[in-house]
Amino acid sequence: MKGYAGNILRVNLSNRTSKVEALPSEWPRTLLGGMGFATMLLFKQTRRALDALSPENKLIVAPGLLTGTGIPTASKTLFITKSPLTGGFGKASAGASIGPTLKKAGYDLLVIEGASAKPVVLHIKDRVVKVNRAEQIWGHDVRETAKQLKIKYPNHSTAVIGPAGEKCSRIAGIDSNERQAARTGVGAVMGSKKLKAIVVKGSGRIQYSDPQALHDLVLRWVKIIKDHPDSRLDMKYGTAEFYAWMNKDKGVLPSRNWQQGYFHKSYDNLKAEQLGQLDPYRWSPKYTVRNKPCPNCTKPCGRIVRIKEGKYANTELDGPEYETQYSLGTNLEIDDFEALCHIHMCCDLYGIDALSAGLTISWAMEAFEKGLLTKEDLDGIELRFGDADATLSTLRKMAFREGKVGTLLSDGVKAASEKLGKDSARFAIHSKGLELPAYDARGIKGMGLALAVAVRGGDHLTAVVYGTELVGKWWKFSGIDRFSAENKGYEVKVHEDLMTLYDIVGVCKFTRHMFFAEAYPEMIEAVTGMSLTLSDLFGISERVYNLQRAFNVREGLNRRDDSLPARIFEDPIPKGASKGSFIKRDEFERMLDDYYQARGWSENGIPTKAKLGTLDLDEIAHEIGV
């Protein structure tokens, strides 16, 4: 079928063999593309309860269906595996060139299995696949690794791990040409396989069903997105553009390890017209060198930021973004933009998830503040809120698993709180083991439900419901009250299905209010020749999402795991625009019931035989025992 490379490349690192398999002919119509294919393969070709860091686990690289077609912002490639962090479905995304390059090399999926005894690089050049030695770059940080690979493999796309991945930190990510696929510990899976890097070069071309129609669609959407007012804001200020709005106007920007929903340190002593230190309206004009787009992006929110002088001179990075301004800034009470940038750069160099790392460190700061951790426990570090130097020392030890503090914190906040005990789990900010993003669910109750039920753990991108909740309307939704727990189940379910479609096609979710869903049928038909209605696409998305949930169920996750930190249930937001708001446990349970009913699942959160049957997943129903 046109629009697909038509092949799966399978590489076994244990015996250094590779083979090409034909893409199952029924998959395009039932699973559509990239993530859909990868989800089915992961479920069918892994066994229940396998160790995520064992050779049996698979790491699947899955470009989106529209990735590389020229459709603006269709740049996403997913890395899919059993997560060593959550024990469930693992997924991380990057807007990077490796996806289009894999397609040009002739592959819809890259499946990596087994494990090498020694460090290796996987080299793919069209149909030539080699597993080469990599001892000389093992131990190097991400940037130095990429530099060495560029010399040996010029004009190749890359995916590499840093020291955190080598040490199998369960919050390690994968760097793909300085774009981070950071979440759920995918970098640890690469590290467990002794796979330092993947390098790919492709010289082929994908044949599309209607090249002229695709060309016309690309031109039309380039203009629409280019002229959209939000594009100009994104290009000037990046994803943190709404930082002040979240903080001052909505009061749902967590700080001090979620002790607050408002960054007091930044705003309390400012005059009304003054900008906070972390406000991009203040820092972007001063520090931005240039925009850095993902492939096929015509509204680049990415930016190269450079610090030329002072304590953090020679700091340069792609970022920071809204999420990292929270995880490494507000949540640590670090209000020094240059310090934040340096911490962020170190996360990238070490190959560690900046969101998970920041939340793990903020938990340790609170534990130290409460006397549950001592200076001796932290290798002599006085880990206090607002201390950038202590944060940097702690971060390095985490990445390299050094000392007591590295041993305690390297695998994220859930593992750390379980090791420490002493009621420290109460303020460990995660769901299913994945540290929570920058949206204080106490003041966005639909977001609280979305964070709790997301298949990959506490994740804002599974449903992206925060925008609808905060604005009160979006697409087909209106009259949304963020302080109410009523009618959230169907809202979250529909958002999840729509965002699953975005993941499958590989389009950036920051254009969800530009494309909406109605744009996709004609794009998909131009690329593949398949005439699919919007209803067909939602059916595919629901199938893939239920398949991901079934994977989690097979691994033992259920209603018990669809939960939130105790702080969200017990500590009202103390100050700001959302003062006094929190989620009561009984209303959370009602939201869960509402959501499961909308999904057609059991009261324990298990997809029913009837639901899976309507999605043509009868075989999956048998596998999970329903």
N, C-alpha and C positions, 0 to 999 in steps of 0.2 A: 504494500500500500504506500502511496506517495506521502511524503511528509515525515516518513520514518526511515531511519537507517536500516531497520529490519533485523538488527543483530544484537545479541548480548555477548559481551566479552567476559569470559570467566578466567580468572587468574588464581592459581593455587600457589601460595608462597612456600608451602612446606616442601613441595617437590619442584618448584620453579617451572611449572607447566602452565599453558594457557590453551584455551579453545574457544571457538566462536560457535554460538548456538543461534538458531533462528528464533526470532521473536514469535511467540505463539500467535497464530493467526486471529484468534478471537479476542485477544487482549485490547487492541485499539478501540473496539466498539464497547467493550465492557469496562475497561479501566482507563482508557483515553491516552495516557502518556506517562512520562517520567515517574512521578511519585506513585501513581496508581500501579504501574508495573512493579516498582520496587517493593511496595507494600505486600503485594501478592507473593512475590518471590521470597521475601523475608519470612512471611508466615509459613509458606509451604516447605521451605528448605532449611529451617532451623527447628530444633526440637525444644520441647517444654523444659524450662528450668536450666538451660545451658548457662555456663559462666560467660558473661559478656566479654571477659578478657581472655577467653580460651581460643585456641585456633579454630574451633567449630563456628564461632560467630562470624557473620559476614558483614563486610562494609560495602555498601552499594552506592555508587555515584550515579545520580539520575538527573540528567538535564530535563527541563520542562519541555512540553510539547512545542511551544512557540518560541523557546529559547533559541536565539540565533537567526530567527526569520527576518529580522529587521523591524518587527512590531516594537514600538517604543516601550521601554522598560521591561521587555521580555528578556531577562538576563539571568534568571535564577536557576541554580543547580543545587540539588539536595544531596546530602550525605545521610544515608539511612542505615540503621543498625539496631541491634538490641542494645539499649542504653546501659552502660555500666553505672550510671548515676541513679537512675530510677528503677532499673530492672524491667522496664517496659519498652514501648515503642520509642526509638530514638531517632531524632531528626534534627538536622542543622542545615541552614540555607546560606548561600553566598551568591551575590551578583558578580560573577567572575567568568573569565574567558574559558575555563576548563570545560564547561558544558558545551558551548558551540564547537569547541575544538574536538571533543569526543565525537560529536555528531559528524563532523567533517572526516574524522578517521574511520567512520563507518559503524558507530555503536550507539544504540539507544540507552544501554545500561552497561556499567562496568561493575562486575561483582568480584570482590577480593575475598578470598578465604584462605584457611591455613595460616601458618606463621613461619617466618624465617628464623633460623638459629642466630643469624648475624644481621646487622643493619643492611638494608637494601633500598634501592631506588627502583620503582617500576617505570620502565620507559616504553611508551607506546608511540609508534610512528606508523600511522595507517595500519596495515596488517602485520607489521613487524612488532613483536612484543618481547621485551627482554627484562629480566630481573638482574640488576647490576649491583655490585658491592657499594656500600655507602659508609664504611667505617670512618672515612676521612671527614665526613660532615656530621656524623653522630656527635651530639653534644653542642652543636652550634645553635645559636638562636635563629629565629625565623628569617630575619633579614639577611644575616650572613649566609644561611643555607641557600636562600633564593639567589644571592649574588654568585655563589659557587655554581649553582645549577645553570645559571644564565651563561656562564662561560662554557660549560661542558655541553649543554643542550640549548643552543641559541634558538630563539623564536619558538620556544615551547611554552605552553600553559602549564602551571604548576599547582600542586596542592602539597603543603609541607606541614610538619609538626615541629614544635620547639621543645625545650627541655621538659616542660610539663607533660607533653604527650609521651616523651621517652620514659618518663618516670611513672607513666600510667596514672597520672592524676585524673580522677573521675570528673573533673571540671575542665579538662584540656580540650582545646578546639583545633581546627584545621585552618591554616592560612592559605588562601588561594589568590596569589598575586595581590597581597595586602588587602584582601577582603576576607573577613573572618566568618567561617562556619563554626560558631563557637559553642552552641548549646548541647546539652545532654551527654557530654563526654565522648564525642566522636573521635577526638584526638587521642584519647586513651586507647581506643580500639586500634587505631593505626600503630600506636606505640607498642601495644601488646603483640602485634604482628611483626615488630621490628622494621616497619615500613616508614622510613624517614620522609620519603617524598614520592609523588606521582608526577611524571612529566609526560606531556602529550603534544603531539603535532599531527594535524590532519590536513590533507590536501584535496580531499574529495568535496563533492557538492551534493546536498540533499535536493532531490527532485520534488517540486511542489505541484499540487494538482492543477492550480490555476495561477501561474506566476504573475500574469497581468493583474488579476483581481487582488492578489497579495500586495503587489507594488502599489496599487491605488489605495488600498487600506492603510499601508504604511504611511503614504503621503498625507492621507486624511487625518490620521491620528497623531502624526508628528505635529501638524498645525494645531489641532485641538489642544494637545497637551502643552505645546509651546506657548499658546495664547492664554492658557488658564491662569488666573491671578495667583493661585496657590503655587504654581510652578515657579513664579518669580520669587515668592517668599522662600520656598525651599532652596532655590539656588543661591539666594543672598545669605540665608541664616541656617540652612541645614535642618535636620530633624528636630533640633532643639528650639525651633522658632517659637513654639508655644510654651516655653519654659515658664515665663512670668505669668501667663494666663493660668497654667496649671497650679502654680504656687499661690499667687495672690487672689485671683478671681475665683478659682474653684477649690483651693485648699486641699488638694489631693496629691501633692508631691511629697512622698515619704522622706523623712529625714531622721537622723539619729537612730538608725535601725528600727524605723517605724514607731519610735516613741512619739513622733509628731507627724502631722500631715502637712506641715508648712515649714519652710526653711527659715526659722527665726533669725539665725545668725546673718543671713544674707539681707534680710529686709527690715528688720525691726528698727534699725537706726538710720534708715534711708528717708530722704524727703520724697514726696510723691513723684517728682519728675526724675529722680535718680534711678539708675539701672544697677541691678545686682552684679556682683563680680562674675557670676556664671551666665549672665544673660547674653545670648549671642548677638543681640542688638548692640552690645558693648564690645564683645571680643572679636566678632567675625571681621569687621572692617580692619581691625588692627593686626590680626594674626593670620588671616587666610591668604595663602599664596596663590591658589587657583582651585577651581572646582575639579573634582575627579569623578567622572561618570562610570557607572557600571556599563557593560557592553549594551549597545542599542538604547541607551538612556538619553533622552532629549531634555530632561529636567534634573540635572545632577545635583542631588542634595549632599553628596560626598564632597569633602574639601580637604586639601592639604594645608595643615596648620604648622607654622614654624615659629619657634622661639629663638631669637637671635642672640640674646645677651642675658646676663644675670645668672642666678643659681642654676637655672634649667636650660642654659644656652645649648644649642645644637639639638634640642628636642624637635622632632618632626614626625608627624603621624597623619594618617587618614582619619580625621575625626576632630573633636569628640562628637558623639551623638547624644540625643536626649537621654537614652537609657544609660549611657556611661557617665553623663553629667550627674545622674542620680546615684548610680552604684558606687562611683568613685569620688563623688562630690557631696551632694546633699546628705546621702545616707551615712557618710563618714564625717559629716560636718566640716568638710574641706572646702573653703570658700576662695581659695587661691587658684585662679584659672591655670596659671603656668604649672603649678604643682600637679593639678589634676591631669593636664596634658602629659606630663612626664610619667605619672603613674599609669595612665592609659597606654602610652607607648611601651612601657615595660610589660604590661599584660600582653600586648601584641607580640613583642619580641620573645617572651617566654612561651607563647602559644597557650595562654590560659584565658578562659571565658571571663571577660572583664565584669560582666554582670554578676556571675556566681562568685567570683573572687571578692568583689566589693561587699556583697551581702555576707559572705563568710567572715570577712575581716570586721564588719560592723557588729556581727554577733559576738566575736571575740572581744571587741571594745566594750560592749555592754557587760559581758561576763567579767571582764577585768574591773569595770566600774563597780559591779556588784560584789566584788571580792570572791567570785567563783573561780577565777583564774588569777594566779600570782605572777609576779615578775619572773620568778624561777621557772614557772610553767611555760613562759614565753621567751625563754633563752635570754633573759635580761632586758627584754623590750618593754618599755612602759607604753602599752598600746591604748592611747587615749583618743577620744573623738577630736578631730581637727588636726591631728599630728601627721603631717605628710611624710616626714622622715621615718617615723615608726611604721607607717603603712608600707613604705617602700621596702624596709627591712623585712617585714613580715611577708610581703608578696614574694620576694626572692626565695625565702625559705620554703614557702608553699610550693613554688614552681619546681624547686630542686629537691623537695622532700628532705630538707635539712633540719636537724635538731628536733627538739620537742614540739616547737610550734609548727614546723613543717609536717611532722607526723600527724599532728592533731588536725590541721586545717586543709591538707592537700586534696581531700576528697569531697569538699563542700560542707555546707552548714548542717545538713541532716546527719552525716556521719560524725561530724565534730560534736554535735550536741549529744549524740548517743554515746560517744566515748566519754564525754565529761559528766553527763548526768546532772545531778544537783538541780533539777528543775530547769535546766538551761534550754530544754526543748520548747519551753513556753515562748521564748523569744527568738527561736530559729525560724526565719522567714522563708518558708518554702511550701510547695505542695508536691507530693510524690517524690520529694528529694530535689526538685528543680527550684532554684531560688527565684523569688517573685520579682517582676518588673516594676516600673516606675508609676504605678497607679494605685493609690491607696484605696483598696476595696471597701473600706469602712464608709467612704463617701461616694462610692460607685457600686451599688449593690449587684447590678447585673454583671459587672466586671468580676465581682467576688465569685459569683457562680461560674463564670467562664474560666477563671483561674483554677478553680477547684476541679472542674471536670475535664480540662484539656488533656488530650491523650499523652502528650509528652511531658506533663507536669505543669507547674505554675507558669503558664506561658500566655502572653498577651496577643500573640500573632495567630493562635489557633482560631480565635473568633474575631479579634479586632473589634470588640464590642464597645470599647471605651469611648470612641468618637461618638457613636450613636447615643450612648448614655449621657455624655457630658453636654452635647449640643441639644439633645432631646429629639432629634430626628435624623434620618438618613435613608436614602433609597426608598423602600416601601414602608419604612417605619416612621411614626410620628407620635407626639404626645408621651414621650418616654420620661419618666421621673426617676432620676438616678438615686434618690433617697428611698424609693419604694422597692419592696421585694416582690411585688405582685407581677404576674404575667412575664416572668423572665425566662421561663423554660423554652418556649417557642422562639423567643427573640434570640437566645444564645444558639439554639439548634440551627436556625436558618443562617446566622452569621458563620457558624462553623462549616456548614455545607458550602457556602459561597467561598470562604477562604480556602477550603480544600480544593475547590476548582482553581483558584489562583495558584496554589502550590503545584497542581498537576500541569497547568499550562506554563508555569514559570514566569508569571508577570508580577512585578513589584506591587505590594499591597498599598504603597503610598499613592497609587493611581486608582484606588478602588472607588473614589468619588468622581473620577473622570471617565473611566471605562464603564463602570457598573458591570452587570452581568450580561446585559443585552448585546454587548459588542462581540461576544465570543463566538456565537454560532457561525457568522459569516467568515470570521478569521479562521476558524477550524476547518470550515469547508474549503476555503481557498488553499489551505496548507495540505489537507488530507483527502479532500473529496467527499468526506462523510457529511451528510446533511443531518444535523442534529438540532433539535429544538432546545430551547432553554430548559424545558422540563426534562429532556433527555440528559442534559448536562448536570442538572441537580440530582437526577437519579444516579448518575455515575459517581458524583461527589459523595452522596450518602452511602453508596456501596463501599467506597474506599474508606470513608470515615468509620463505618461499622467494622470493616476489616481491621483497621488499626485498633479499635476498641476490643475486638475479639482477640487480637494479639495480647493486649494487656490482661484480658480475662484469663487467657491460657497461662499467663505468667503469674496468676494469683491475685491480680488487682481487682478491686470491686468498690462498692459504696464506701467502705471504710477508708479507702485511699482518696476518695473525692472530697477532700477537706481543705481547711485553711489553718494558718497559725492561730494559736489561742489568743494572741494579741488582737486579732481582728474581731473576735467574739467578745472580748472582755474589757478592752481598753478603748473608750471613745476617743475620737480625735480631740486633743485638748485645746486647740486654738486655730483660728483662721476661718475661712469661708464655710468649712464643713464641720465646725466645732460641734461636738456632742454626738456626731454620727458614728455608728458601728453596726455590725450585723449580729442580730440576736440569733442564738443557736436554733431556736424553734423556727424562725423565719428562713434560716438557711436550709433546714431540713425540708421545709415546704417548697423552697426553690428547687431543691434536688428532686423531689417527687414530681414537680411540674416538668422539669427537664426530662426525666426518665420517661414520663408519659408522652411527651412530645417526640421522643426518640423511638418509642415503641419497645422500650427495654423493661426488664423486671424491676421490682422495687429495690433490688440489690444492685441495680446498674448493669445487668447482664443482658446483652442482645438476645431476644427470644428466638425460638425456632421459627415462629411465624414471621417475625421481622426479617430474619436472615433469608427465609424462603422467598419473600417478596423481592429481595435484592439478588436472587439467584446465587445465594451463598450457602446452599444446603450442606455442601461438604464441610464448610467452615463450622456450621452449627454442630455437626457430628464431632469435629475436632475439639470443640470446647464443652462438649457434653450437654447440650441443650436439645 
